[in-house]
Amino acid sequence: MHILNSTPDNLKRNYTFIDTIRCISMMGIVGEHSLGENNFAHGSTKSWAFIIIAQLIKFGTVIFFLLSGFLIGDKFADYTPGQYLRRRLSNTLGPWLFWSALFILCFCVNLFVKGRMYHDGRFTLSAILDEVKSVYLYTNYWFIINFMVSITLLLIFKRYLYNQYFGLTLLVITLFYCINIHFEWMDPRHTIAILGFILFLWLGVQLRKNWVAVDGWIKGCSYSLLVLFIVITFILSVFEIQSLQSGHSVDPYNTLRISNVIYSLVVFAFLLKIKEIKLINYLRPRATTYGIYLIHYVILIFLIPEIFHPMHVDVAEFNLTALLLFKLLTFVLAYGITWLLVMLLNNSPAKRLVGN
């Protein structure tokens, strides 16, 4: 525990900068999901606009793992690994099961109603089981499974937490997933890369241990240099997406693309440089982030389409400006409605449903 005590006490009490980064990262994730799929012609202006926006906000997942690793250091000071894992399971698993089950229920109701309307025979046990598999492997609900596995493995190897060879091993594992995206020796989708994200938890732990030195380095690094690195890694990330699309990859926007990993780390450094945006405090990110993550996908898939349905919206007919405005409106509605719902739940007897 002497390692933790080397960090200033006020850091343990003040996580405002983490709340700011957490909120921005969640906005990026909701924004990414609000974009939907790139169904535009390859090489078209709309397709390029989609790729650019998708990559611009493609940093949230890596940053969430980094932040979680950062916070583990403090928790290890207060709890044994077993106690910490039990608390994590208690606060995380129940809400995740509830909202993922609600998503599946909404799908079943939707399928049943359409089956009665169109008599298409799609309401079958096979279709429901396929959706269950899809929900837990390929939608946003994959994250909690991967996160809990990563946390558990990190706790199992806690004695090696500050061992550089352990970190090197995790780096090799992550690099395998990065390379596999291009060669597809196994399913390359990042949502089932069950060991691919442990490295970022480990890096977060190292960041917490060496915070004074890292913070000093960040303060000494100019904004212009960080922005330059963001631009360079962003361009490389867009190029990698294009390369994967040309090769007909099943997941060209994969979070574990090597270019995106580096891009996410540089964006994280930039956000550490900014540290705090006071306006974000009004959104109460510490109390709402997990709830937004759990609920926003239900809102996006089942509520937002119903809002636009009476307007007979045809996205395919939009010009580029109208398309961008429509996607922005989708994000604002999804994030806003979800935030309000989480706030209502936080102030009700059902607040445990959002992980509090």
Buried (B, 14 or more C-beta within 10 A) or exposed (E): EEBBEEBEEEBBEEBBBBBBBBBBBBBBBBBBBBBEEBEBEEEEEBBBBBBEBBBBBBBBBBBBBBBBBBBBBBBBEEBEBEEBBEEBEEBBBEBBEBBBEBBBEBBBEBBEEEBEEEEEEEBEEEBBEEBBEBBBBEBBBBBBBBBBBBBBBBBEBBEBBBEEEBBEBBEEBBBBBBEBBBEBEEEBBBBBBBBBBBBBBBBBBBBBBBBEEBBEEBEEBEEEEBEEBBEBBBEBBBEBBBBBBEEEBEBBBBBBBBBBBBBBBBBBBBBBBBBBBEEBBEBBBBBBBBBBBBBBBBBBBBBBEEBBEEEEEEBEEBEEEEBBEBBEBBBEBBBEBBBEBBBEBBEEEEBBBBBB
